[in-house]
Amino acid sequence: MTTLKDIRPGATVMVVKLHGEGAVKRRIMDMGITKGVQVYVRKVAPLGDPVEVQVRGYELSLRKADAEMIEVSA
């Protein structure tokens, strides 16, 4: 299983599945990250937290813990 946390900057991936439950999963979905959407990884901070992505035409910063819940495929 590959998660958004594992993707290198400059790559575009597709969301396969969201892990997690309740409010955390709902918050990720409210940010526009849903199954089937394309996500472009802009940059990753030196220690891996946060991950800056572009999704649905806007930029978003995700914590490493949240990025780990997003399963993706190239």
C-alpha positions in Angstrom: 0.0 0.0 0.0 1.4 3.4 -1.0 0.2 6.5 0.9 0.5 10.2 0.0 3.3 10.4 2.7 5.5 8.2 0.5 5.2 10.2 -2.7 8.1 12.4 -3.8 7.6 16.0 -4.8 6.7 16.6 -8.5 4.6 13.4 -8.8 0.9 13.3 -9.6 -1.1 10.4 -8.1 -4.7 9.3 -7.8 -6.5 8.7 -4.5 -7.6 5.1 -4.2 -8.9 5.0 -0.6 -9.2 7.0 2.5 -8.3 5.3 5.8 -9.3 6.6 9.2 -12.6 7.1 10.8 -15.1 9.7 11.8 -14.1 13.4 12.1 -10.6 12.9 10.7 -11.9 11.2 7.5 -14.6 13.8 7.2 -12.1 16.6 7.5 -9.9 15.1 4.7 -13.0 14.7 2.5 -14.1 18.3 3.2 -10.7 19.5 1.9 -11.6 17.9 -1.5 -9.5 14.8 -1.2 -11.9 12.0 -2.2 -11.6 8.7 -4.1 -10.6 9.1 -7.7 -9.3 12.7 -7.5 -5.8 13.5 -8.8 -3.3 15.0 -6.3 0.0 16.8 -7.3 2.7 16.7 -4.6 4.3 20.2 -4.7 6.8 19.9 -1.9 7.6 18.1 1.4 9.2 19.9 4.4 12.7 18.7 5.4 11.4 16.6 8.2 8.4 15.3 6.2 5.8 17.4 7.9 3.8 19.1 6.4 3.3 17.8 2.8 2.2 20.5 0.4 -0.2 19.3 -2.4 -2.4 20.7 -5.1 -5.8 19.2 -5.4 -8.9 20.4 -7.4 -7.0 23.6 -8.4 -6.0 24.8 -5.0 -3.0 24.3 -2.7 -3.2 22.5 0.6 -0.8 21.5 3.4 -1.4 18.2 5.1 0.2 16.8 8.3 2.2 13.7 7.9 -0.3 11.8 10.0 -3.1 12.8 7.6 -1.1 12.1 4.5 -0.5 8.6 5.8 -4.3 7.9 5.8 -4.6 8.6 2.1 -3.9 5.5 -0.1 -2.8 6.5 -3.6 -1.7 4.9 -6.9 0.5 6.3 -9.6 
